[in-house]
Amino acid sequence: MRPVMAAPSRAAASSPGWPLLLLPPLLCLALLGPDPLQAGGAGAGPGAPGRRGVPPTGPGPAPSLQVCGGACCAGGVRASSAVAALCGSRGGARLQGRCCLDGALEREEAAAAVVVVGLDLWNCSLRELCPGFREARTAVLIDLTDNPLAHLPEDTFRGFTQLQTLLLPPELGCPGGGAAWDADTIRGSSRTCQGQQSPCNGSEGPAELCPEASLCAPDGPGLPQQCLCANPFHGYKCLRQGSFPYLLFYGSLGGATAALSTLLWATQRRKAKSS
């Protein structure tokens, strides 16, 4: 009498192979791994803007900006305007639409393809600022006079740390109030906000102290200062030092993944043999 071979059980036939058990841990590894552009970047800290890379620089015409062209206000800079005078006094600067662009700064500033140093939006019938206004955050002079602007949001000039002269309709106050500027004067149909104060040197009064391993940096007229971590510190309140421990992180996670996969594979094999 020939022995009857036992048919493979349903559990054994349907049990997944051990390579498939590696998929969930590997997916977790891919999702939980640190971003190499942010994990240990020097200078990251509370309030620090993230930078995802630097656009290439090189010779060639500067790309058009919304704030300089007809998308914001048609026409060009007036010959008698303060922006035209500023552009004429800076070597290498040139006029483009409503902007004054500084070619010398374009070569020095690796983070920007075009550097706007002056913006003339005089008499543009603006009831609110155009969406591309933040492209002029490197400007030292901005003219917004003769526009029916009723209100400017508090964070309108966030990041405009180089702004030294702001010309506004007289109905509007200087952003941050008079304490945020050296001078706040009204002459004719314009208000002039001159000399942006820095919250880091105490010119606006007592400033909030930054953590020990960080540096104070302005964020715009009348806005609270930023605290940027000094190299090589990073993380919450700049308490972490050095770069992210990639080897320790991936080694520990990889070892845990291999151990868990081996345990699951052995468990499935034991169940398949006993059934």
Buried (B, 14 or more C-beta within 10 A) or exposed (E): EEEEEEEEBEEBEEBEEBEEBBEEBBEEBEEEEEEEEEBBBEBBBBEBEEEEEEEEBEEEEBEEBBBBBEBBBEBBBBEEBBBBBBBEEBEEBEBBBBBBBBBEBBEEBEEBBBBBBBBBBBEBEBEBBBEBBBBBBBBBBBBBBBBEBEEBEEEBBBBBBBBBBBBBBEEBBBBBEEEBBEEBEEEEEBBBBBEBBBBBEEBBEEBEEBBEBBBBBBBBBBBEBBBBBBEEBBBEBBEBEEEBEEEEBEEEBEEEBEEBBEEBBEEBEEEBEEE
